């Protein structure tokens, strides 16, 4: 008996040690405290119709891994040809098809690639926003990159909106390599400690970078819609902030809308340790029906408006290993399930939204506006025009 007891204690010790190493390497300690304190399933009055805002954002990198020009073109053509087919027959409560937000990298600009994406945008199937990879940068260098690229997208493609009052270009942002506001512990992949201020002043209104787990750039704040205020002398000012609240006021420098972060309890490593849920959709982490439910159950919302649920997931859409998942049966089945489970018109209404539209709906909740959130898609930031291609 004693021998058996010692064996069991040894197995328990090994399991605990394995779990500690597993979670340490994945930087779970950064966010586990907030995960345990999360207000899961905030109460909704009985009989209330809940609204699901579903947003798919893409770190869209045609030049990923430095391919040939021909490979770049094949990657872009695949999306132009197959995404409309994927969306055929799919409709949300507003009669809208799924919309894909392409966060396009400044450093990978090619006119012909953007023209192909603009075609999808004209169909109502996509919108274009700003992605940027940079390293050892300066404030001046960052401003130059952002101004040049956003002006190109406006002047050459009519792909970004202008503020109706000021005429300033407006755009959403995803930081390359997750290192928003110089947040990587090594100091790599950014270099600008006042990046939030620069982004705001150059026209950015919302950040969609996170979650980044298991990357060390991951914030301690998870599963929130919140404002961050920049400390220009320190990195990672967005690690904490103030939640966006119904009836509240804007604060700080930038709103952040996060995707679901937690654990995949239905998907365990070695059959024991739950894998990290980081809202990333790819072949190795497909959009299963169980994941869809878990995203919704995370319940990300504007404080005081729990019946409006925000689900933002992300991908890297030009990597060949994942394209069949993103443009094929797995994603089609996920969209069909969203329509069956979350769009009955009584308990749930589904709204496919772009990054811009999700922000506008969050602002509507902040302002205390009532009714169907689908009517607020263009509340603050208007839709760009997407000019026809030039001959």
N, C-alpha and C positions, 0 to 999 in steps of 0.2 A: 504493500500500500504506500509506504513512504517513497519507494522508488517511482511509483506511478505519479504520486503527488509532485515529486521533483521534476519529472518529465513534463507534467502539465504546466508547472510554474515556468519552466524553461521555454516552453512553446509560447506562453503568454508574453514572456519577456522579449522573445524574438519578434513576436507580432507587434508589440508596442514600439520596439526600437525601429522596426521596418517602417511603421507608420510615421514615426517622428522624422526619420530621414527622408521619407517620401514627401512629407509636407514641408520640411525645411527647404529641400531643393526646389520646391515649387512656390516658395515664398508665401505660403498660406497664412503664416503669422501676421502678414501685413494687413489682412482683411478679415480674419476669422472672428475678431471681436465684434465688428459691425454685423457680420453674418448672424451671429448668435443673438444680437439685440434687435434684429430686423422686425418690423411690424408686419408680420406675415398676415395676409388676408384681412386687411383693414375692413371693418364692418361696413356693409352696404344695407340700407333699409330694405326690408322685404318688399318684393314686387318691383324693385328698381331694375330697369334694363341696363345692363353693363355694356360698355363700348370698348372694343379692342382695336387699338391703333397698332398696325403691324408694319414695320419699316425694315427693309433689307438694304444695308449699306455695304459698299464694295470698295476695298482697297484695290482699285482697278489698275493693274500695272502691265500693259502690253509688252514692256521691255524687261520684264522680270527675268533674272538669270542671264541677261545679255544675249538674247537669241539673235538669229539672223533677221533681217528686215522682213523676209518672206514669212517667217514664223510669227512675227508681230501681226502681220496682216491677217494671217489665218486665225489667230486668237480673236481679233476684233470681229472678223467676218462671222465667226461662229456665233457670237452674241447677236450680231445684227440679224442673222438668218434664223436662229433657233429660239431666241427669247420670245418673239411674237407667237411662235407655235406653242411654246410652253404655256402661254397665258390664254390660249384660245378657250372660250367658254367659261372662264373664271370671272366671277363678279362679286364685289362686296355689297354692303347694304346701300351704297350710293350708286351702284351700277358701274363701279370702276374696276379695271383689271389690276393685277399686281403691278407695282411700280418699283423699279430698281434704281437706287441712287448710286451713280458712278462717281466716286471720289478719285479724280484723275490727278496723277503726279505732275507737278510743275516741271520736274527735270526730265520727264518722258514725253513732252509735248510733240505731237506730229499733227498737222492740220487734218490729214486724211483720216486719222483715227477718231478725232473729235467729230468730224463730219458724219461718220458712221453712227456714232452714239447720238448725235443730234437727230438723226433719222428716227431712232427709237423714242426720243423725247417728243418729237412731233406727233407720234402715235399715242402719246399719253402713257407710255410704258417706262419712262425713265426721267431722271433729272441729273444734272452734272454739278459737282461741287469740287472743293479744293483738297488735294492731298499733297504732302511735301515731305521729302527726305532731305535732311541737311545735317552737316556735322561741323563742329568747330566754327560756327557762324557768329556773326555780329548783328547787332540791331539794324545797322544800315544795310547789311547784306540781306537780311531777312525781309526788310521793307522793300528792297529793290526786287527781289524775287516775286513777292506777293503782288506788287503793283504791276509788274510786267505781265505776269500770267493772268491775273484777273482782267486786266485791260484787254489782253488778247482774246480771252473767252467772250468778252462783251463785244468787242469791235469786229472780230472775225466770225463769231458763231452765235451771237446774241444768246449766250448760254447761261448768263447770270443776270439777276434782276438789279435794278437801280432803286435806291430809296426814293419814294415819291416826293419827299420834301427836299432832301439835300442833293439828290442825284448821285450819291456815293454808291459804288458797287457793293452788293451784299452777298454773303456766302457763308456756308457751313464748312467745317474743317475736320480733317483727320490727320494727326501727326504721324509721319513715318517712323517705324521702329518703336512706336508707343511713347517716345521720349518727349512728350509735351512739356514745355517750360523747363527744359534741361533736366528732366527727372531721372535719367539713368544714373545709378550710383557711380558709374565710372566717368560720367561727364560726356560720354559719347552721344552722337546722333542728335545733337542740337547745338548747345553753346550759349543760348540766349536766356538769361534768368528773368527778363521782363517780357517774355513771349506773350503772355496773356494780354498785357497792355498793348503790345504791337498788333496783335491779331484784332483786338477791338478797334483800335484806331484806324486800321486798314480796311475795316468793313465786315469782319467776322462777327456773327451774332450767336453762334452755338458751336460746341465741340462734340464730336461723336467718336473720339478715339477709344473710349473704354467700354468694356473691360479689356485688360491686357494680360490677365493671369494666364499662365504662371510667370510671366515676365516680371523682373524686379521693378519696372516702371508702374506696376499696378498701384492704384490708390487704395488707401485704407477705407475711404468712402465707397460703398458699393450699392447697387440697386436703387439709385436715387436720380432724381432730376433736381439739380442744385446750381447755385451760383458760386463762383470762385473769385476771390480778390487777389490780385497779384502783389507779392512782395518783390519789388524789382531787384533786391539784393540777395535773394535766396531762390533756389530751384524748387520745383514741385509745389507751387503755391496752391494748386488745385487739389491737393491731397484731402483737404477738408473745405467746407464752405457752408452756406445757408440753403436749406431746401426751398425750392419754389413752392409757394403756398397760395391757395385760393384766397383772394382778397388781399394778397401781399403786394410788395413793390419790388421792382428790379433792384439788384444789389451787386456790388463788385464790378468785375470786368467781363465775365463771360458765363453763359449758361452751359452746363454740361448735361447731356442726356446719355445715361448709361444703359447698356444691355444687361441681361441677367447674369449674375455671378453666384456660384454656389457649388453644389456637388451633384453629380449624376448618380443617384442612389441605385438606379436600375442598371448602371454600367460600371462594373467594379474591376479594377486591376488585380490580377491574380485571384479573382473571385472574392476579394476581401475589401480592398481599399477603393472607395468611390472616386471616379475620375472627376476632374474639375470641370464644372460647367462655366464656359467663358463666352457663350453666344456665338462661337465660331462654327460655321457650317462648311463642311468639306467631306470628302469621301471617307476619311478616317473618323469623322464625327458627323454622321448624316442627320438630317432633320427628321428623326423618327417621331411618331405620334406621341410617344411618351415625353420626348423633349419638348414638343410643342406645348403640351399640357403643363410641363414644368415651367416653361417660360411665362406662360400666362399666370400660373399660380404664384410666381414670384411677386406679382402685383405691383410693379413699378408704376407710380402715379404722382401727380401733383398733390401735395399734402392738402387734405380737405376735400378732394375730389376722387375718392377711391374707386368710383364706378367707371372712371375713364382709365383704362389699363394700357400702358405703353410697353410694347415689345419691340426692341431693336436688336437685330442680329446682324452679323457681318461675315464677310468672306474675302478671299483673294481670288477674284473670278477668272483670271487669265492663266492659272496654273493647270496644265493639261490633266494632271492626276485627279482634279476635282471637277472638271467641266461637265462630265457626264452626270455627276450628282446634281450640279447646280442647274443644268439645262435638260435634265432627263427625268426618269421615273421617280426618284426619291423626292425631288422638290415638287414635282407635280402632285404626288400623293400628299405631301404636307399642305399644299395650297387647297387641295380638295377637302382635306380634313378640317382645315380652318373654316371652310365654308359650311361643312356639315355641323361641326361642333359649336362654332362661335358666331353663327349668323342666322339664328332661327327667328330673329325679329322680336322676340319676347324677352328671353333671358339675356341674349347677347345680340349685338350688332357689330359686324366686322367692317373695318375701314383700312384699306390699303393706302399707305401714305409714303410720300418721299420724306427725306430728312427735313427739308424746308417746311413741308406741311405738318410734320410732327411737332416741330418747334412752334409753328403758328397755333396749333391746337393746345400745346402747353401754355402758351401766352393767353389763350382764351380762358383756360382754367384758372390761371393766375388772376385774371381780371374778373373772375366770378361770373362769366357768361354762361347761360343755360342753354338747354336744347340739345339737338343732335350735334356732336362735335365735327361731323363731316362738313358742316357749313362754314367752318373757320379755317379751312385749308389755306386760304390766302389772306388771313386777317391782318398780319403785320408786314410780312415780306411777300411781295407779289410774285407771280409766276413769270419767268423770263419768256421772251418771245420765240426763241429758236428760229432764227431767220432761215429761209431756204438756202440751199447750197448755191454758191456762185458758179457760173459756167467756167 
